[in-house]
């Protein structure tokens, strides 16, 4: 997922027509990979676009929520996915 995030981030930097959508994908993939430095870079790139599109806003909100370090956030996210054991 981190490799995918890096790829989306690169595309977002060179393709202005798809930058917001690719930036969103970069943020989500970095979050799924649990790669905080990459998520920070992806959010910074998305913010630099100055977009107020819903998809950009949502990506930044997700990254902010999942990157808070709040001890209750990660277990809540993991719990919301359901148990994979059984």
C-alpha positions in Angstrom: 0.0 0.0 0.0 2.9 2.4 0.7 4.2 1.8 -2.9 0.7 2.5 -4.2 0.5 5.7 -2.1 3.8 6.9 -3.4 2.7 6.3 -7.0 -0.6 8.2 -6.5 1.4 11.0 -4.9 3.7 11.3 -7.9 0.8 11.3 -10.3 -1.0 14.0 -8.3 2.1 16.2 -8.7 2.4 15.8 -12.4 -1.3 15.6 -13.5 -3.2 18.8 -12.5 -6.5 17.5 -13.9 -6.5 14.5 -11.6 -4.4 15.9 -8.8 -7.2 15.9 -6.2 -8.5 12.4 -6.9 -4.9 11.0 -6.9 -4.1 12.9 -3.8 -7.1 11.3 -2.1 -5.9 7.9 -3.1 -2.4 8.7 -1.9 -3.7 9.7 1.6 -6.0 6.6 1.9 -3.3 4.2 0.8 -0.7 5.7 3.2 -3.3 5.4 6.0 -4.0 1.8 5.1 -0.2 1.1 5.1 0.0 2.8 8.5 2.9 4.9 7.0 2.5 8.1 9.0 5.4 10.1 7.3 3.9 9.2 3.9 0.4 10.2 5.0 1.8 13.5 6.2 3.4 14.1 2.8 0.3 13.1 1.0 -1.9 15.5 3.1 0.6 18.3 2.6 0.5 17.7 -1.2 -3.3 17.6 -1.1 -3.5 20.8 1.0 -1.1 22.6 -1.3 -3.7 22.3 -4.1 -6.0 24.6 -2.2 -9.0 22.4 -3.2 -12.2 22.6 -1.3 -13.6 19.5 -3.1 -15.4 17.1 -0.8 -13.0 14.3 -1.6 -10.0 16.4 -0.6 -11.6 17.5 2.6 -12.6 14.0 3.5 -9.1 12.7 3.0 -7.6 15.4 5.3 -10.2 14.7 7.9 -9.5 10.9 7.8 -5.8 11.5 8.1 -6.3 14.0 11.0 -8.5 11.5 12.9 -6.2 8.5 12.3 -3.1 10.4 13.0 -4.0 11.9 16.3 -2.2 9.3 18.4 -5.4 9.1 20.5 -5.3 5.7 22.1 -9.0 5.2 21.5 -8.9 5.9 17.8 -7.0 2.9 16.4 -8.9 0.3 18.5 -12.2 1.9 17.4 -11.2 1.8 13.7 -10.0 -1.8 14.1 -13.1 -2.8 15.9 -15.3 -1.3 13.3 -13.8 -3.6 10.7 -15.1 -6.6 12.6 -13.2 -9.7 13.8 -11.3 -11.6 11.2 -10.7 -14.6 13.5 -13.1 -17.4 14.0 
